[in-house]
Amino acid sequence: MISLQEVYKVFPTKGGRKKTVLKGVSHDFVPGINTGILGRNGAGKSTLLQIVGGSIAPDRGRVVREGKISWPIGFSGGFNTKISGRENLRFICRLYAEDYRRVADFVEDFSELGDYLDMPIYTYSSGMKAKLAFGVSMAFNFEFYLIDEVTAVGDAVFKKKSQAFFLERRKTATLIVVSHNMATINSLCDKMLVLHEGTLHDFGSNKEAQDYYTNVCCKRT
């Protein structure tokens, strides 16, 4: 289980002001319940996912983690861009005590990067970096997968392959997905939450969550 307990996160903005992105967010992510978090662009979805995974810390509150949790899939900021994708793989495998050859074989096949795997990551496009991050994440057997809009990466064939892989992986692991796309969450998740104005809203049904997102979050002012 992953438990968020009264989590706050504040970021500075231009002019010396501060923006409170998360305001006392509490929620338990239970194994076996694939959960989607809907939110508009800029709502703080990626920040929330990084706090869940432990890559950034909350300013206040507590996060309790039990189980093996992925880094946010779709986030490629953890790579050393001066070295090749393959060299990054070696480092990650040492860090997680995984077999390098197995991981490299999987990533070569799945990421479709070809010769670019042996080139420095700073030469990659944003889509190529996301493919590498996705392939590396899928090579590990996590209990929780944190997914940040990754199904939008790549061409139609790669998107279809990614979607199929997630559908297969959720049979043995739990997905936590953040997106502004309702269709993405509907296809992968059992439960739907909405992040709006720093508050994580939980509803009695996914229909209520969808109505709130459409009529409140996405309402034009």
Contacts in CASP RR format, 6 or more apart in sequence:
PFRMAT RR
TARGET T0000
AUTHOR 0000-0000-0000
METHOD contacts of the structure
MODEL  1
MISLQEVYKVFPTKGGRKKTVLKGVSHDFVPGINTGILGRNGAGKSTLLQ
IVGGSIAPDRGRVVREGKISWPIGFSGGFNTKISGRENLRFICRLYAEDY
RRVADFVEDFSELGDYLDMPIYTYSSGMKAKLAFGVSMAFNFEFYLIDEV
TAVGDAVFKKKSQAFFLERRKTATLIVVSHNMATINSLCDKMLVLHEGTL
HDFGSNKEAQDYYTNVCCKRT
1 28 0 8 1.000
1 29 0 8 1.000
1 30 0 8 1.000
1 31 0 8 1.000
1 64 0 8 1.000
1 66 0 8 1.000
2 28 0 8 1.000
2 29 0 8 1.000
2 52 0 8 1.000
2 53 0 8 1.000
2 63 0 8 1.000
2 64 0 8 1.000
2 65 0 8 1.000
2 66 0 8 1.000
2 69 0 8 1.000
2 144 0 8 1.000
2 176 0 8 1.000
3 27 0 8 1.000
3 28 0 8 1.000
3 29 0 8 1.000
3 62 0 8 1.000
3 63 0 8 1.000
3 64 0 8 1.000
3 65 0 8 1.000
4 25 0 8 1.000
4 26 0 8 1.000
4 27 0 8 1.000
4 28 0 8 1.000
4 29 0 8 1.000
4 51 0 8 1.000
4 52 0 8 1.000
4 62 0 8 1.000
4 63 0 8 1.000
4 200 0 8 1.000
5 26 0 8 1.000
5 61 0 8 1.000
5 62 0 8 1.000
5 63 0 8 1.000
5 64 0 8 1.000
6 24 0 8 1.000
6 25 0 8 1.000
6 26 0 8 1.000
6 60 0 8 1.000
6 61 0 8 1.000
6 62 0 8 1.000
7 22 0 8 1.000
7 24 0 8 1.000
7 25 0 8 1.000
7 26 0 8 1.000
7 51 0 8 1.000
7 58 0 8 1.000
7 60 0 8 1.000
7 61 0 8 1.000
7 62 0 8 1.000
7 63 0 8 1.000
8 20 0 8 1.000
8 22 0 8 1.000
8 23 0 8 1.000
8 24 0 8 1.000
8 25 0 8 1.000
8 58 0 8 1.000
8 59 0 8 1.000
8 60 0 8 1.000
8 61 0 8 1.000
9 20 0 8 1.000
9 21 0 8 1.000
9 22 0 8 1.000
9 47 0 8 1.000
9 51 0 8 1.000
9 56 0 8 1.000
9 58 0 8 1.000
9 59 0 8 1.000
10 18 0 8 1.000
10 19 0 8 1.000
10 20 0 8 1.000
10 21 0 8 1.000
10 59 0 8 1.000
11 18 0 8 1.000
11 19 0 8 1.000
11 21 0 8 1.000
11 47 0 8 1.000
12 18 0 8 1.000
12 19 0 8 1.000
13 19 0 8 1.000
20 198 0 8 1.000
21 44 0 8 1.000
21 47 0 8 1.000
21 198 0 8 1.000
22 44 0 8 1.000
22 47 0 8 1.000
22 48 0 8 1.000
22 51 0 8 1.000
22 58 0 8 1.000
22 198 0 8 1.000
22 200 0 8 1.000
23 197 0 8 1.000
23 198 0 8 1.000
23 199 0 8 1.000
24 60 0 8 1.000
24 61 0 8 1.000
24 199 0 8 1.000
25 48 0 8 1.000
25 198 0 8 1.000
25 199 0 8 1.000
25 200 0 8 1.000
26 200 0 8 1.000
27 193 0 8 1.000
27 200 0 8 1.000
27 202 0 8 1.000
29 35 0 8 1.000
29 52 0 8 1.000
29 144 0 8 1.000
29 174 0 8 1.000
29 176 0 8 1.000
30 174 0 8 1.000
31 143 0 8 1.000
31 144 0 8 1.000
31 174 0 8 1.000
32 174 0 8 1.000
32 190 0 8 1.000
33 174 0 8 1.000
33 190 0 8 1.000
33 191 0 8 1.000
34 170 0 8 1.000
34 174 0 8 1.000
34 175 0 8 1.000
34 176 0 8 1.000
34 177 0 8 1.000
34 188 0 8 1.000
34 189 0 8 1.000
34 190 0 8 1.000
34 191 0 8 1.000
35 174 0 8 1.000
35 175 0 8 1.000
35 176 0 8 1.000
35 177 0 8 1.000
35 189 0 8 1.000
35 190 0 8 1.000
35 191 0 8 1.000
35 192 0 8 1.000
35 193 0 8 1.000
36 175 0 8 1.000
36 176 0 8 1.000
36 177 0 8 1.000
36 178 0 8 1.000
36 179 0 8 1.000
36 185 0 8 1.000
36 188 0 8 1.000
36 189 0 8 1.000
36 191 0 8 1.000
36 192 0 8 1.000
36 193 0 8 1.000
37 45 0 8 1.000
37 48 0 8 1.000
37 49 0 8 1.000
37 176 0 8 1.000
37 177 0 8 1.000
37 178 0 8 1.000
37 179 0 8 1.000
37 185 0 8 1.000
37 192 0 8 1.000
37 193 0 8 1.000
37 194 0 8 1.000
37 195 0 8 1.000
37 200 0 8 1.000
38 179 0 8 1.000
38 180 0 8 1.000
38 182 0 8 1.000
38 185 0 8 1.000
38 192 0 8 1.000
38 193 0 8 1.000
38 194 0 8 1.000
38 195 0 8 1.000
38 209 0 8 1.000
38 210 0 8 1.000
38 213 0 8 1.000
38 217 0 8 1.000
39 45 0 8 1.000
39 178 0 8 1.000
39 179 0 8 1.000
39 180 0 8 1.000
39 194 0 8 1.000
39 195 0 8 1.000
39 196 0 8 1.000
39 213 0 8 1.000
39 217 0 8 1.000
40 180 0 8 1.000
40 196 0 8 1.000
40 217 0 8 1.000
40 218 0 8 1.000
41 180 0 8 1.000
43 180 0 8 1.000
43 195 0 8 1.000
43 196 0 8 1.000
43 197 0 8 1.000
43 198 0 8 1.000
43 217 0 8 1.000
44 195 0 8 1.000
44 198 0 8 1.000
45 148 0 8 1.000
45 178 0 8 1.000
45 179 0 8 1.000
45 180 0 8 1.000
45 195 0 8 1.000
46 72 0 8 1.000
46 75 0 8 1.000
46 148 0 8 1.000
46 178 0 8 1.000
47 56 0 8 1.000
48 178 0 8 1.000
48 195 0 8 1.000
48 200 0 8 1.000
49 72 0 8 1.000
49 75 0 8 1.000
49 146 0 8 1.000
49 148 0 8 1.000
49 176 0 8 1.000
49 178 0 8 1.000
50 56 0 8 1.000
50 72 0 8 1.000
50 75 0 8 1.000
51 57 0 8 1.000
51 58 0 8 1.000
51 63 0 8 1.000
52 63 0 8 1.000
52 69 0 8 1.000
52 146 0 8 1.000
52 176 0 8 1.000
53 63 0 8 1.000
53 65 0 8 1.000
53 69 0 8 1.000
53 70 0 8 1.000
53 71 0 8 1.000
53 72 0 8 1.000
53 146 0 8 1.000
54 63 0 8 1.000
54 65 0 8 1.000
55 71 0 8 1.000
55 72 0 8 1.000
55 75 0 8 1.000
67 143 0 8 1.000
67 144 0 8 1.000
68 141 0 8 1.000
68 142 0 8 1.000
68 143 0 8 1.000
68 144 0 8 1.000
69 142 0 8 1.000
69 143 0 8 1.000
69 144 0 8 1.000
69 146 0 8 1.000
70 137 0 8 1.000
70 140 0 8 1.000
70 142 0 8 1.000
70 144 0 8 1.000
70 145 0 8 1.000
70 146 0 8 1.000
71 78 0 8 1.000
71 137 0 8 1.000
71 146 0 8 1.000
72 146 0 8 1.000
72 147 0 8 1.000
72 148 0 8 1.000
73 133 0 8 1.000
73 134 0 8 1.000
73 137 0 8 1.000
73 138 0 8 1.000
73 145 0 8 1.000
73 146 0 8 1.000
73 147 0 8 1.000
73 148 0 8 1.000
73 150 0 8 1.000
74 130 0 8 1.000
74 133 0 8 1.000
74 134 0 8 1.000
74 137 0 8 1.000
74 147 0 8 1.000
74 148 0 8 1.000
74 149 0 8 1.000
74 150 0 8 1.000
74 153 0 8 1.000
75 133 0 8 1.000
75 148 0 8 1.000
76 126 0 8 1.000
76 129 0 8 1.000
76 130 0 8 1.000
76 132 0 8 1.000
76 133 0 8 1.000
77 129 0 8 1.000
77 133 0 8 1.000
79 85 0 8 1.000
79 88 0 8 1.000
79 121 0 8 1.000
79 129 0 8 1.000
79 132 0 8 1.000
79 133 0 8 1.000
80 87 0 8 1.000
80 88 0 8 1.000
80 91 0 8 1.000
80 121 0 8 1.000
81 120 0 8 1.000
81 121 0 8 1.000
81 122 0 8 1.000
82 120 0 8 1.000
82 121 0 8 1.000
82 122 0 8 1.000
83 120 0 8 1.000
83 121 0 8 1.000
84 117 0 8 1.000
84 118 0 8 1.000
84 119 0 8 1.000
84 120 0 8 1.000
84 121 0 8 1.000
85 113 0 8 1.000
85 116 0 8 1.000
85 117 0 8 1.000
85 118 0 8 1.000
85 119 0 8 1.000
85 120 0 8 1.000
85 121 0 8 1.000
85 132 0 8 1.000
86 104 0 8 1.000
86 117 0 8 1.000
86 118 0 8 1.000
88 121 0 8 1.000
88 132 0 8 1.000
88 136 0 8 1.000
89 100 0 8 1.000
89 103 0 8 1.000
89 104 0 8 1.000
89 107 0 8 1.000
89 136 0 8 1.000
90 100 0 8 1.000
92 98 0 8 1.000
92 103 0 8 1.000
92 136 0 8 1.000
93 99 0 8 1.000
93 100 0 8 1.000
93 103 0 8 1.000
94 100 0 8 1.000
96 140 0 8 1.000
98 139 0 8 1.000
98 140 0 8 1.000
102 139 0 8 1.000
103 136 0 8 1.000
103 139 0 8 1.000
103 140 0 8 1.000
106 135 0 8 1.000
106 138 0 8 1.000
106 139 0 8 1.000
107 113 0 8 1.000
107 117 0 8 1.000
107 132 0 8 1.000
107 135 0 8 1.000
107 136 0 8 1.000
107 139 0 8 1.000
108 114 0 8 1.000
108 117 0 8 1.000
110 134 0 8 1.000
110 135 0 8 1.000
110 138 0 8 1.000
110 139 0 8 1.000
110 161 0 8 1.000
110 165 0 8 1.000
111 117 0 8 1.000
111 131 0 8 1.000
111 132 0 8 1.000
111 134 0 8 1.000
111 135 0 8 1.000
112 131 0 8 1.000
112 158 0 8 1.000
113 128 0 8 1.000
113 131 0 8 1.000
113 132 0 8 1.000
116 123 0 8 1.000
116 124 0 8 1.000
116 128 0 8 1.000
117 132 0 8 1.000
121 129 0 8 1.000
121 132 0 8 1.000
124 132 0 8 1.000
127 153 0 8 1.000
127 154 0 8 1.000
130 150 0 8 1.000
130 153 0 8 1.000
130 154 0 8 1.000
131 153 0 8 1.000
131 154 0 8 1.000
131 158 0 8 1.000
133 150 0 8 1.000
134 150 0 8 1.000
134 153 0 8 1.000
134 162 0 8 1.000
137 145 0 8 1.000
138 165 0 8 1.000
138 169 0 8 1.000
141 172 0 8 1.000
141 173 0 8 1.000
142 173 0 8 1.000
143 173 0 8 1.000
143 174 0 8 1.000
144 173 0 8 1.000
144 174 0 8 1.000
144 175 0 8 1.000
144 176 0 8 1.000
145 166 0 8 1.000
145 169 0 8 1.000
145 170 0 8 1.000
145 173 0 8 1.000
145 174 0 8 1.000
145 175 0 8 1.000
145 176 0 8 1.000
146 176 0 8 1.000
147 166 0 8 1.000
147 175 0 8 1.000
147 176 0 8 1.000
147 177 0 8 1.000
147 178 0 8 1.000
147 188 0 8 1.000
148 178 0 8 1.000
149 178 0 8 1.000
149 179 0 8 1.000
149 180 0 8 1.000
149 181 0 8 1.000
149 184 0 8 1.000
150 162 0 8 1.000
151 159 0 8 1.000
151 162 0 8 1.000
151 163 0 8 1.000
151 166 0 8 1.000
151 184 0 8 1.000
151 188 0 8 1.000
152 159 0 8 1.000
152 181 0 8 1.000
152 184 0 8 1.000
153 159 0 8 1.000
153 162 0 8 1.000
163 187 0 8 1.000
163 188 0 8 1.000
166 175 0 8 1.000
166 188 0 8 1.000
167 187 0 8 1.000
167 188 0 8 1.000
169 175 0 8 1.000
170 188 0 8 1.000
175 188 0 8 1.000
175 189 0 8 1.000
177 184 0 8 1.000
177 185 0 8 1.000
177 188 0 8 1.000
177 189 0 8 1.000
178 195 0 8 1.000
179 185 0 8 1.000
182 210 0 8 1.000
182 213 0 8 1.000
185 192 0 8 1.000
186 192 0 8 1.000
186 206 0 8 1.000
191 206 0 8 1.000
192 203 0 8 1.000
192 206 0 8 1.000
192 209 0 8 1.000
192 210 0 8 1.000
193 200 0 8 1.000
193 201 0 8 1.000
193 202 0 8 1.000
193 203 0 8 1.000
193 209 0 8 1.000
194 200 0 8 1.000
194 201 0 8 1.000
194 203 0 8 1.000
194 209 0 8 1.000
194 212 0 8 1.000
194 213 0 8 1.000
194 217 0 8 1.000
195 201 0 8 1.000
196 212 0 8 1.000
196 213 0 8 1.000
196 216 0 8 1.000
196 217 0 8 1.000
201 209 0 8 1.000
201 212 0 8 1.000
203 209 0 8 1.000
203 212 0 8 1.000
END
